[in-house]
């Protein structure tokens, strides 16, 4: 349905606003049909940002481990994401805390590798200070608004949401978009459920209004 697709695109565009939608500035840009949903929209946006940041951190951590010739384990990545979940749910989450979690993950992975190496020749040595500095640089890049990995995950999340709102299959896209981290199953499920519930409720009530607006725009285009 064309009207549903256009409305879904507009809905997702609103979610990408640069201001929080539960703020005074956000209330000024909310359409009348969502005027009481600023808090719900902001919570959805928070989940999106958290998923994208955590996925970006996992990719960055893999790259850092790769410098030592070590492959990360899914169970360790999942544990780190669960710890980041708790951390990023706090309003005053700090960069240093995120960096500390990544360092913990890397040191644990390196030490596990060393303890399981059959020979000392395969053991990996590292300087704690150098590791900390590498992590600090990498995490600062990840949390930057201009980070390409973060931007890519953000773009992919909205593509998945659009498919969900249009009631199209989307589960297979999670793997294609590298969003199938075991540690993100709960977040993704919560995101898709809450976004779909809000959009479907809004559209079921106001679909006739959106249809009339679309017809009016089409008539204007024909007459111009």
Backbone bond lengths (Angstrom), bond angles and torsions (degrees), N, CA, C in turn:
res aa  C-N    CA-C-N  psi(-1)  N-CA   C-N-CA  omega(-1)  CA-C   N-CA-C  phi
1 X - - - 1.450 - - 1.524 109.40 -
2 X 1.323 116.11 126.01 1.462 121.49 -175.42 1.521 111.31 -63.03
3 X 1.322 117.16 -44.67 1.464 120.51 -176.73 1.521 111.22 -63.14
4 X 1.311 117.34 -42.80 1.473 120.76 179.30 1.529 110.01 -63.19
5 X 1.332 116.64 -41.23 1.463 120.78 -179.14 1.532 111.10 -63.89
6 X 1.325 116.57 -44.03 1.471 120.68 179.91 1.531 110.18 -65.48
7 X 1.335 115.94 -42.11 1.466 119.84 179.97 1.529 110.74 -65.36
8 X 1.337 116.74 -39.84 1.465 120.71 179.23 1.530 111.09 -63.75
9 X 1.326 116.27 -41.59 1.473 120.37 178.22 1.530 110.72 -62.59
10 X 1.325 116.36 -42.11 1.467 120.82 179.16 1.533 110.81 -66.51
11 X 1.314 115.98 -38.87 1.462 121.85 178.52 1.530 110.85 -61.57
12 X 1.325 116.23 -46.05 1.467 120.89 -179.93 1.523 111.62 -70.17
13 X 1.332 116.31 -32.23 1.465 119.78 176.27 1.529 109.87 -65.01
14 X 1.314 116.32 -37.86 1.462 120.65 177.90 1.528 110.45 -62.85
15 X 1.331 116.56 -39.24 1.455 120.92 179.44 1.530 112.38 -62.69
16 X 1.323 116.70 -24.66 1.459 121.15 -178.22 1.526 113.16 -88.04
17 X 1.317 116.66 9.59 1.464 120.57 -179.73 1.528 111.06 -57.04
18 X 1.322 115.49 150.31 1.463 120.55 -178.83 1.523 112.61 -82.55
19 X 1.317 118.11 -5.84 1.473 121.84 176.39 1.523 108.91 -114.46
20 X 1.321 116.13 151.04 1.460 119.98 176.51 1.523 109.29 -67.03
21 X 1.307 115.93 133.63 1.461 120.38 -175.42 1.519 112.97 -79.69
22 X 1.336 117.35 -4.80 1.461 119.66 174.60 1.529 111.16 -101.81
23 X 1.343 115.93 12.99 1.457 121.11 177.88 1.529 110.00 -100.05
24 X 1.334 116.10 173.74 1.462 120.61 177.66 1.529 109.72 -62.84
25 X 1.330 116.15 -41.63 1.468 120.08 179.16 1.531 110.42 -65.60
26 X 1.322 115.98 -37.73 1.458 119.81 179.68 1.512 112.24 -67.43
27 X 1.323 116.38 -39.88 1.463 120.50 179.78 1.520 111.60 -59.60
28 X 1.348 116.27 -28.87 1.468 120.75 -177.80 1.526 112.09 -70.75
29 X 1.340 117.76 -21.28 1.469 119.68 -177.89 1.534 112.53 -107.88
30 X 1.325 116.46 -1.64 1.463 118.83 178.98 1.530 110.46 -72.55
31 X 1.336 118.30 134.52 1.466 119.63 174.72 1.524 109.53 -69.19
32 X 1.294 116.52 158.21 1.461 120.68 -176.72 1.521 111.80 -58.25
33 X 1.322 116.83 -33.15 1.470 120.93 -177.80 1.525 112.47 -69.80
34 X 1.341 117.17 -13.39 1.467 121.27 178.73 1.534 111.26 -125.82
35 X 1.312 116.38 20.45 1.474 120.83 -172.67 1.527 113.41 -63.10
36 X 1.327 117.64 -21.57 1.463 120.28 -179.81 1.527 112.33 -105.48
37 X 1.325 116.37 11.39 1.464 120.07 -173.46 1.529 113.68 -115.23
38 X 1.326 116.54 18.56 1.457 119.66 -179.18 1.516 113.09 -58.13
39 X 1.328 116.70 -40.85 1.471 120.55 -178.80 1.523 110.84 -67.80
40 X 1.328 117.35 -42.05 1.465 120.80 179.08 1.531 110.54 -63.98
41 X 1.320 116.05 -43.00 1.468 120.28 179.73 1.529 110.65 -63.77
42 X 1.316 117.04 -39.56 1.462 120.44 179.65 1.521 111.27 -66.16
43 X 1.323 117.37 -38.25 1.463 120.72 177.88 1.530 110.71 -65.13
44 X 1.337 116.36 -38.54 1.462 120.18 176.69 1.524 109.93 -63.52
45 X 1.323 116.04 -44.81 1.473 120.17 179.28 1.523 110.79 -62.07
46 X 1.317 117.68 -37.61 1.461 121.13 178.70 1.531 110.72 -61.53
47 X 1.325 116.49 -41.24 1.468 120.36 179.22 1.526 110.00 -65.31
48 X 1.330 116.37 -42.50 1.468 120.63 178.48 1.523 110.63 -58.74
49 X 1.317 115.97 -49.31 1.464 120.44 -179.14 1.524 111.40 -61.75
50 X 1.333 116.13 -39.00 1.461 120.33 -179.46 1.529 111.01 -66.31
51 X 1.311 116.89 -44.61 1.465 120.48 179.18 1.529 110.65 -60.69
52 X 1.317 115.89 -48.00 1.472 120.15 -177.51 1.522 111.33 -63.40
53 X 1.324 116.75 -40.37 1.459 120.41 -179.87 1.521 111.06 -68.02
54 X 1.323 117.10 -43.99 1.460 119.96 -179.22 1.533 111.34 -65.79
55 X 1.316 117.49 -40.79 1.469 120.58 177.50 1.526 110.62 -62.77
56 X 1.317 116.34 -41.09 1.466 121.02 179.30 1.523 110.84 -64.93
57 X 1.331 116.58 -38.88 1.457 120.80 178.84 1.527 111.04 -66.15
58 X 1.328 117.08 -39.11 1.467 120.29 178.10 1.533 110.22 -62.59
59 X 1.324 116.81 -45.77 1.461 120.23 179.52 1.527 110.22 -61.68
60 X 1.320 116.79 -43.71 1.463 121.16 178.70 1.522 111.04 -63.02
61 X 1.326 117.65 -40.27 1.465 121.86 179.59 1.525 110.88 -65.09
62 X 1.325 116.25 -38.96 1.464 119.85 176.16 1.528 110.56 -60.84
63 X 1.312 115.50 -43.13 1.469 119.93 -179.89 1.525 111.20 -64.25
64 X 1.318 116.83 -40.35 1.468 120.72 178.70 1.519 110.73 -65.68
65 X 1.324 117.48 -41.73 1.461 120.36 177.00 1.523 111.13 -64.77
66 X 1.339 115.10 -35.19 1.457 120.10 179.68 1.518 112.42 -60.17
67 X 1.308 116.99 -29.09 1.468 120.87 178.30 1.524 111.14 -64.65
68 X 1.335 115.60 -22.28 1.472 120.52 178.08 1.530 111.09 -101.41
69 X 1.326 115.80 6.54 1.465 120.04 178.93 1.515 113.22 72.77
70 X 1.320 117.11 29.01 1.462 121.16 -176.95 1.527 109.82 -119.77
71 X 1.329 115.94 138.39 1.462 121.77 174.94 1.523 108.85 -99.41
72 X 1.309 116.54 134.18 1.470 120.03 -179.26 1.522 110.66 -76.16
73 X 1.328 115.98 155.78 1.455 121.73 176.22 1.525 109.80 -98.49
74 X 1.326 115.44 144.06 1.462 119.89 -178.68 1.521 111.45 -59.36
75 X 1.323 117.39 -38.84 1.468 120.53 -178.89 1.522 111.09 -62.86
76 X 1.330 117.16 -36.42 1.467 120.47 178.92 1.533 111.10 -73.23
77 X 1.337 116.13 -38.63 1.466 120.27 176.92 1.521 110.55 -63.24
78 X 1.342 115.82 -40.59 1.467 120.29 180.00 1.518 110.79 -64.35
79 X 1.314 116.41 -41.49 1.464 120.76 178.80 1.529 110.37 -62.56
80 X 1.333 116.86 -42.81 1.458 119.77 178.90 1.527 111.09 -63.35
81 X 1.319 117.40 -41.15 1.460 120.74 -179.41 1.530 110.92 -65.66
82 X 1.320 117.10 -36.68 1.461 119.80 177.74 1.529 110.72 -67.22
83 X 1.319 116.95 -36.88 1.460 120.57 177.31 1.533 110.13 -68.68
84 X 1.331 116.10 -39.85 1.467 120.32 176.98 1.519 110.75 -66.00
85 X 1.331 117.26 -34.39 1.466 121.65 176.86 1.521 110.80 -54.47
86 X 1.307 115.07 -48.59 1.465 120.66 -179.27 1.522 109.86 -65.07
87 X 1.325 115.36 -44.50 1.463 120.54 -177.12 1.525 111.67 -63.81
88 X 1.330 116.84 -46.81 1.464 121.22 -175.17 1.524 112.80 -77.12
89 X 1.321 116.72 -8.05 1.463 120.16 175.66 1.519 111.17 -82.08
90 X 1.331 115.90 -12.89 1.456 120.80 178.41 1.523 109.86 -82.60
91 X 1.308 116.94 139.63 1.462 121.40 -176.72 1.524 112.14 -66.25
92 X 1.334 116.08 -29.82 1.459 119.23 -176.59 1.524 112.48 -106.59
93 X 1.345 116.71 32.91 1.466 121.03 178.27 1.526 109.59 -58.08
94 X 1.328 116.31 132.81 1.452 120.92 -175.38 1.520 111.58 -111.68
95 X 1.330 114.53 154.97 1.454 121.16 178.28 1.527 110.70 -56.83
96 X 1.329 116.58 -43.09 1.468 120.76 -176.57 1.533 111.20 -61.41
97 X 1.336 117.04 -33.98 1.462 120.55 179.66 1.525 110.96 -69.86
98 X 1.336 115.98 -39.75 1.470 120.08 177.06 1.518 109.67 -63.53
99 X 1.321 116.04 -45.13 1.460 121.38 -179.95 1.528 110.57 -60.98
100 X 1.318 116.76 -39.52 1.465 120.94 179.87 1.517 111.41 -62.32
101 X 1.335 117.07 -40.31 1.466 120.84 178.72 1.526 111.41 -64.20
102 X 1.325 116.86 -40.06 1.466 120.59 179.90 1.525 110.01 -67.43
103 X 1.320 117.33 -42.27 1.465 121.29 177.95 1.531 110.04 -60.82
104 X 1.326 116.02 -43.35 1.468 120.70 178.41 1.531 110.19 -58.89
105 X 1.314 116.34 -44.81 1.468 121.24 179.57 1.530 110.86 -62.01
106 X 1.324 117.25 -45.83 1.464 121.10 -177.49 1.525 111.40 -66.77
107 X 1.313 117.07 -45.26 1.461 120.50 -179.16 1.527 110.78 -63.84
108 X 1.324 116.27 -41.04 1.465 120.18 177.93 1.528 110.53 -62.51
109 X 1.335 116.32 -43.07 1.463 120.72 -178.90 1.531 111.27 -65.55
110 X 1.323 115.87 -41.71 1.471 119.79 179.29 1.528 110.63 -66.23
111 X 1.317 117.14 -44.85 1.461 120.81 -179.38 1.522 111.72 -66.00
112 X 1.336 116.22 -36.60 1.467 119.40 176.15 1.520 109.92 -64.24
113 X 1.338 116.17 -43.02 1.464 120.83 177.98 1.525 110.65 -59.54
114 X 1.330 116.75 -45.76 1.462 120.80 -177.80 1.523 111.83 -65.27
115 X 1.328 117.03 -38.92 1.466 120.35 -178.23 1.519 112.38 -70.87
116 X 1.361 115.67 -23.27 1.467 119.29 -179.20 1.519 113.00 -99.27
117 X 1.347 117.44 -3.04 1.465 120.46 -179.81 1.523 109.68 -69.03
118 X 1.329 115.74 132.95 1.468 120.34 -179.47 1.518 111.78 -68.93
119 X 1.312 116.62 -25.45 1.464 120.70 -177.68 1.518 109.20 -137.33
120 X 1.330 115.71 148.88 1.461 120.39 177.95 1.520 111.30 -62.73
121 X 1.323 116.79 -19.91 1.466 121.17 -179.65 1.520 111.35 -65.84
122 X 1.344 117.12 -22.35 1.471 120.94 -178.34 1.532 112.20 -99.21
123 X 1.317 115.49 -0.62 1.462 119.14 179.76 1.523 110.07 -71.62
124 X 1.317 115.82 150.22 1.463 122.03 -178.29 1.529 109.05 -109.32
125 X 1.328 115.57 132.26 1.457 119.72 175.64 1.525 109.14 -108.12
126 X 1.306 115.90 150.99 1.460 119.70 179.72 1.525 109.65 -152.47
127 X 1.298 114.69 153.10 1.462 120.58 175.59 1.528 108.20 -95.56
128 X 1.314 118.34 120.60 1.472 121.23 -178.13 1.526 113.45 -52.53
129 X 1.311 116.91 -42.68 1.458 119.77 -178.72 1.527 111.09 -66.45
130 X 1.332 116.15 -40.86 1.463 120.33 178.89 1.527 110.70 -64.79
131 X 1.340 115.95 -40.75 1.462 120.43 178.20 1.529 110.57 -62.44
132 X 1.333 116.09 -44.13 1.453 120.73 179.24 1.526 111.03 -60.26
133 X 1.312 116.89 -43.48 1.462 121.29 -179.14 1.525 111.03 -65.91
134 X 1.320 117.04 -40.02 1.471 120.97 177.52 1.522 110.30 -61.60
135 X 1.327 115.45 -45.10 1.465 120.22 -178.98 1.521 110.50 -64.77
136 X 1.329 116.62 -44.41 1.462 120.56 179.99 1.524 110.99 -57.54
137 X 1.325 116.12 -45.74 1.478 119.88 179.71 1.522 110.81 -62.85
138 X 1.317 115.65 -45.82 1.470 120.21 -176.08 1.525 112.10 -66.76
139 X 1.338 116.57 -41.97 1.464 120.09 -179.29 1.523 110.57 -68.06
140 X 1.327 116.86 -37.73 1.472 119.57 176.54 1.526 110.71 -60.37
141 X 1.316 116.05 -38.86 1.465 119.95 178.26 1.528 110.78 -67.32
142 X 1.339 116.44 -40.42 1.461 120.80 -178.30 1.522 111.83 -63.21
143 X 1.326 116.66 -43.30 1.472 119.58 -175.86 1.527 112.31 -79.45
144 X 1.317 117.24 -4.27 1.457 120.46 177.27 1.523 110.08 -70.55
145 X 1.324 116.14 139.18 1.472 120.76 -179.13 1.526 111.85 -62.68
146 X 1.330 116.77 -22.45 1.465 120.83 -177.50 1.527 112.80 -93.98
147 X 1.334 117.45 5.09 1.462 119.97 -177.76 1.532 110.42 -65.50
148 X 1.337 118.82 125.24 1.472 120.76 -176.16 1.523 113.87 -66.05
149 X 1.339 117.59 -33.22 1.470 120.27 179.54 1.526 109.94 -67.94
150 X 1.323 116.06 -45.08 1.463 121.05 178.11 1.528 110.47 -62.24
151 X 1.326 116.54 -41.91 1.473 121.25 179.26 1.524 111.05 -63.68
152 X 1.334 116.05 -38.41 1.462 120.42 -179.30 1.527 111.03 -66.59
153 X 1.328 116.68 -45.69 1.465 119.65 178.96 1.531 110.73 -63.96
154 X 1.311 116.59 -37.79 1.471 120.51 178.55 1.527 110.15 -61.68
155 X 1.311 116.16 -46.48 1.468 121.26 179.05 1.527 110.96 -60.28
156 X 1.327 116.20 -40.95 1.468 120.51 -178.27 1.522 111.61 -70.13
157 X 1.318 116.98 -37.63 1.469 120.38 178.62 1.528 110.31 -60.18
158 X 1.328 116.64 -44.42 1.466 119.81 -179.22 1.528 111.75 -68.05
159 X 1.326 117.03 -30.30 1.471 119.75 175.38 1.522 110.55 -66.30
160 X 1.326 116.79 -41.78 1.462 121.08 178.05 1.529 109.95 -64.53
161 X 1.330 116.58 -43.17 1.464 119.96 179.54 1.525 111.98 -62.73
162 X 1.323 116.48 -38.80 1.460 119.39 179.40 1.521 110.51 -62.26
163 X 1.323 116.82 -43.25 1.461 120.43 178.17 1.534 110.05 -62.40
164 X 1.329 116.78 -39.91 1.464 120.24 -179.50 1.528 110.69 -65.36
165 X 1.338 117.01 -42.44 1.464 120.78 -179.29 1.523 111.64 -68.14
166 X 1.328 116.25 -28.80 1.469 119.96 178.73 1.523 111.63 -90.42
167 X 1.348 114.95 6.86 1.471 122.19 178.01 1.521 111.71 59.01
168 X 1.326 115.33 39.24 1.458 122.81 175.51 1.521 109.18 -103.32
169 X 1.335 118.49 152.89 1.472 120.71 178.50 1.534 110.24 -58.57
170 X 1.308 116.38 134.78 1.470 119.10 -178.61 1.530 113.45 -134.59
171 X 1.323 118.11 -14.72 1.464 120.04 -176.04 1.523 112.59 -59.40
172 X 1.349 116.57 -39.13 1.459 119.06 -179.29 1.519 111.74 -67.84
173 X 1.326 116.25 -20.52 1.465 120.09 -179.96 1.531 111.67 -74.71
174 X 1.324 117.35 -23.08 1.451 120.25 -178.34 1.529 111.26 -60.65
175 X 1.323 116.02 -42.28 1.466 119.66 178.47 1.522 110.72 -70.68
176 X 1.324 116.68 -42.24 1.471 120.51 -179.79 1.523 111.05 -62.58
177 X 1.325 116.86 -30.80 1.461 121.88 -178.62 1.532 112.83 -95.79
178 X 1.343 117.14 8.99 1.473 122.10 -178.01 1.523 111.98 57.14
179 X 1.335 115.69 38.28 1.462 121.34 178.41 1.532 111.70 -110.60
180 X 1.332 115.55 11.69 1.460 119.95 -175.57 1.529 112.53 -92.55
181 X 1.328 117.08 34.02 1.456 120.08 175.85 1.524 109.03 -67.18
182 X 1.310 116.58 134.74 1.464 119.91 179.39 1.524 110.45 -60.72
183 X 1.327 116.20 -33.70 1.447 120.49 -179.25 1.514 114.37 -71.16
184 X 1.346 117.15 -7.95 1.465 120.56 -179.49 1.520 113.12 -108.63
185 X 1.316 117.61 2.06 1.464 120.32 -177.82 1.527 111.64 -56.90
186 X 1.331 115.68 -45.72 1.464 119.95 -177.75 1.528 111.03 -66.78
187 X 1.336 116.46 -44.55 1.465 120.42 -179.91 1.526 111.88 -62.94
188 X 1.328 116.38 -44.58 1.465 120.72 -178.93 1.525 110.96 -64.98
189 X 1.324 115.89 -41.62 1.464 120.09 178.63 1.526 110.66 -61.81
190 X 1.333 116.03 -44.35 1.467 120.96 178.90 1.523 111.15 -64.25
191 X 1.338 116.30 -41.99 1.465 121.17 -179.26 1.521 111.39 -62.74
192 X 1.309 116.87 -50.88 1.467 120.84 -176.23 1.524 110.66 -65.95
193 X 1.317 116.25 -39.40 1.477 120.13 179.44 1.519 111.31 -64.72
194 X 1.335 117.67 -49.91 1.466 120.57 -176.14 1.529 111.74 -68.92
195 X 1.332 117.06 -37.29 1.468 120.26 178.95 1.522 110.82 -67.75
196 X 1.320 116.24 -44.04 1.469 120.49 -179.68 1.523 111.50 -65.32
197 X 1.326 116.79 -41.05 1.465 120.21 -179.74 1.530 111.31 -62.07
198 X 1.327 116.33 -45.34 1.461 119.53 -178.67 1.518 111.03 -67.58
199 X 1.330 116.65 -46.05 1.467 119.46 -179.04 1.532 111.35 -64.63
200 X 1.326 117.25 -46.24 1.468 120.55 -178.06 1.528 111.26 -62.52
201 X 1.331 116.43 -39.00 1.465 120.15 178.40 1.531 110.17 -64.12
202 X 1.329 115.77 -47.19 1.464 120.39 179.93 1.532 110.93 -61.59
203 X 1.323 116.20 -45.22 1.470 119.77 -175.59 1.526 111.59 -69.88
204 X 1.324 117.02 -35.47 1.470 119.31 179.82 1.524 111.26 -64.90
205 X 1.330 116.89 -31.85 1.464 121.19 -179.35 1.526 112.09 -82.95
206 X 1.334 116.31 -38.93 1.461 120.37 -170.44 1.533 114.64 -112.88
207 X 1.303 117.84 13.62 1.466 119.87 -176.77 1.533 112.28 -59.97
208 X 1.330 117.27 -37.91 1.470 119.53 179.46 1.519 110.82 -64.41
209 X 1.322 117.03 -37.77 1.464 120.68 177.05 1.521 110.45 -63.35
210 X 1.335 116.59 -45.74 1.464 119.65 -179.94 1.528 111.18 -64.65
211 X 1.324 115.81 -37.59 1.464 119.84 177.94 1.521 110.45 -62.36
212 X 1.322 116.34 -43.19 1.471 120.06 -178.54 1.528 110.90 -66.23
213 X 1.332 116.66 -37.27 1.469 120.31 177.42 1.520 110.18 -64.84
214 X 1.321 116.71 -42.68 1.461 121.24 179.64 1.525 110.95 -63.09
215 X 1.321 116.64 -43.54 1.471 120.94 178.82 1.523 110.25 -62.52
216 X 1.329 116.09 -42.40 1.472 120.54 179.47 1.520 111.00 -62.39
217 X 1.337 116.85 -41.19 1.462 120.60 178.85 1.532 111.10 -66.39
218 X 1.310 115.91 -38.80 1.467 120.00 178.79 1.530 110.54 -65.26
219 X 1.323 116.97 -40.55 1.448 121.26 179.09 1.528 110.64 -65.94
220 X 1.318 116.68 -39.09 1.464 121.04 177.76 1.520 111.08 -62.96
221 X 1.333 114.98 -40.21 1.465 119.69 -179.59 1.527 110.81 -66.75
222 X 1.321 116.96 -39.52 1.447 120.55 -179.54 1.533 111.58 -66.69
223 X 1.324 115.66 -36.11 1.455 120.07 -175.99 1.541 113.36 -83.04
224 X 1.315 115.48 -12.29 1.483 118.20 -177.34 1.534 111.19 -83.73
